[in-house]
Amino acid sequence: MKFNEIPPLKLPSRTLIKKIETMEAKRKGMIVAIDPDSENYFLGKDTIAAVERGRKKLPEAVFYCIRIGYPGVDEHKGGFHKL
């Protein structure tokens, strides 16, 4: 894969996501970086930490991230401001 190519996003199975959330329930709020091809996953305090752990083992992988116990990975707390 060349640097400027964007590979297609593969999603992990719903079964795998449920399995991870069940197994890691005590780690609510942590980020999980999942490699959908190998079904390996890596935990971290934030997205960067989880993906860095994954890159050590799978340097060419494209990771799908979830936050344990939450519907989204990140939260936007900004809002609209008048200029």
KATALIN-V896894 format. One record per residue. RES is the residue in one small letter. SS is DSSP state (H for helix, E for strand, C for the rest). PHI is phi as a letter, one per 30 degrees, with the letter a starting at -180 (999 if undefined). Layout:
BEGIN
((RES SS PHI) (RES SS PHI))
END
This chain:
BEGIN
((m C 999) (k C d) (f C e) (n C d) (e C d) (i C c) (p C d) (p C d) (l C d) (k C c) (l C c) (p C d) (s C d) (r H d) (t H d) (l H d) (i H d) (k H d) (k H d) (i H d) (e H d) (t H d) (m H d) (e C c) (a H e) (k H d) (r H c) (k C e) (g C j) (m C d) (i E c) (v E c) (a E c) (i E c) (d E c) (p C d) (d C d) (s C c) (e C i) (n E d) (y E b) (f E b) (l E c) (g E a) (k C d) (d C b) (t H d) (i H d) (a H d) (a H d) (v H d) (e H d) (r H d) (g H d) (r H d) (k H d) (k H c) (l C b) (p C d) (e C c) (a C d) (v C c) (f E c) (y E c) (c E c) (i E b) (r E c) (i C d) (g C i) (y C b) (p C d) (g C b) (v C d) (d C c) (e C b) (h C c) (k C c) (g C d) (g C j) (f C c) (h C b) (k C d) (l C c))
END
